[in-house]
């Protein structure tokens, strides 16, 4: 049995289903017994002091889903940056259980690329329990480079120092605000056009079934002569 043309047209006008967000891979979130992340934003110059100690709660259950988020990963896949539409960046990293026991802190170095050279933007020192950090505001169209360096435990007086693990780096550029507005406008216009097509289809079906094909009544009984 063939479907009516109206149902086929409505199915064509319907928007595609939204893609479901992938679950957070294991190891990207801090341990359950680490409710706080201690960190310290270091000043650029040594004369400004050692910075102020701060605390933040981890971003548990975070999902990076397009088009509101774009994920960028480092070469070793242990550091990733999720660039959000509001020009903030969530930085996440993970370590194996054996490697995490040998780390006392993490050092983050941020820089952005200019026309001829690179400029520092932020230096942060994290505690060993930290697994994420939020950069609140980045500039549009600027190429950023974030490098995270695990700092090993301090060696005993008679022991050899622990070798430092290599730094993981990730690069990204925030989408320009003008491009975001164009994408939002095109999405809104496309949705409005689809709604208008659905309304037109319903009106055509109503006119075709009720006005162009009037209902025929039952024929009356013939009179007997």
N, C-alpha and C positions, 0 to 999 in steps of 0.2 A: 504494500500500500504506500503510495507516494505521499510525502508531507505536503501540506498546503503551501502555496507560494508565499503567503504572509509569514508563516513560521520560518521559512528559509531566509526571508529578508530580515526578519528580526534577529535571527542568529548571526547574520553577517554584520549587522549594525552593532551588536553587543561588543563591549570592550573585552580584550583578552584578560584571562585571569591573572591575578598578581602572583609573582613568584614568592615562594615561602623562603624565609631567612634560614640560612644554614645554622645549625647549632654551634655554639662556641667550642672549638677543639679543646681537648683536655690539655692542661698545663699552662694555659694562657691566664688563668685566674689565680690570685693568691690563695694561700691555704686558709681553711676555715677559721683557724685560731689566730689569724692576722687581721684584726678589724681595722687597723690604721696603718698608714704608710708614712713614716717620718722622712722628710726631705728638707734640703736646704738650698735655696737659690743663691749661688755665689756671685759676688760682684765682679765686674770686668777688671777693675784695678785692685792691686793688693792693698792700696792705702784706704780702701773703703771698708775694711773689716772682713770678718769671716762669714757674713750673711746671717740670716735669722732662721731658726728652726721652726718648721711648720709641719702640720699633719693633715692628711686627707684620707677620706674613705675610698676603698677600691671600687672600680666600676665593674660590678659583678653582673653577669648575664647580658653583657653588651652584644648587640648584633649590628653588623655593618651591612646594610642592604641598599642597593642602588634603587632609585637615582639620588637618594639623599646622602649617600656615603660612598667613598671610593677608597679601597684598601691598597696599600703599597707595602711590599715585604722586602727584607734585606736579602742578600745573596745566600746567607746561611739559613734563612727561613725562621730564625729565632727572634726577630724584631720586626714589628709591623706598625704602620701608621695608618690610621683611619681618618681620612679627611672628610669632615662633615660639611653640610651645606652652610651652616652658620659661621664658617671660617675658623672653626676650632678643630684641633687635631688630637685624637686620643692615641697615645703611644703605648704599646703593649710589648712585653718580652717574656720569654720563658726559659727555664733551665731544667736540666735533668736533676733527679734527686741527689746523685753523687756530686754533681758540679755545684749544686746550691749549697751544700754543706761546706764548701771551701771558699765561699764568697762572703765578704764582710760588708760590702757596699757596692753601689753602681755609680758611675760618673757619666753624665750626659753632656755632650758638647753639641751646640746648635750653631749653624752658620747658614748664610744665604749668599747666593751668587749675584754679584753685580756685573757691570759691563766689563770690568778689567780684573777684578779681584774678588775674594770672598770676605764677608764681614761677619764677625761673631754676633750672635743674637741672644744666647742664654746658656748658662752653665748651671747644672743642677747636680747635687749629690743626694743619692737615695740610700735608704736603709736596705738591709738584706732581704726584708720581707716584702718590699715593693715589687709590683709587677706591671704597673701602668702609671701614666702621667698624662695630664691634660694641658695642652697648649691652648690658652683661651682665644687668641686672636692672631691670625697670620695674614699677610698681605696677599692680595690677588695677583696672579701672574708671576710671582717670585719663586725661584727654584731654591728649596730648602734642603739641607743635608743634616740629618740627626745621627750621631754616633754614640752608642752606649758601650761603655767599657766596664766589665766586671772587675772589681778590686779584690785580690785574694786576701786571705787571712794573714795577719802579721806573724812573721816567723818568731819562734822561740829564740832566746839569746844564743843557744848552742846549736840551733838547727838552721837548715838552709831555707831561704825565702821561697815561697810558693811562686811558680811562674805565672805571670799575668795572662789571662785568656785574651785572644784577639778581640778587638772591638767590632761590633756589628753596626753597619751604617745603612740608612734608608734615605732615599731622595724622593721628593714629591713637589708638586706645584699646585696651589689652590686654584680652582676654577674661577675665572673672572666673574664679577658680579653681573656684568652686562650679559654674558652668555647664560648665566643662570636665569635671568629674567626672560630671555628669549625662549629658553626651553620651557619655563613655566607657562608663558603666554601661548606657545604652540600647543602645549598639552591641554590648556583650558579651551582654546579654540576647537581643537579636535574633539574634545568631549561634548562641546555645545553643538557642533555639527552632527555628531552621532545622535544626540537627543532629538534634534530637529528632524532627522531622517526617521526616527522611530515614530514621532508624532505624525509625520506625513503618511507613513505606512498605515497607521491606525485610522487616519481620516479617509484614506483611499479605500481601505477595507470596509469601513462603515458605509461610505457612499455607495460602493459597489453592491453590497448585500442588502441595503434597505431602500435605496432610491431607484436604482436602475432595474431591480428585480422585485417588484411589489408582490406581496403574498396573494395567492389565488384562494378565494373562498371555496367551500364545498358547493357543488352544484345542487340547486333546489330540486325538489320532487316535481315531476311533470303533473300538470292537472289532468285529471281524467275527464274526458268529454261527457 
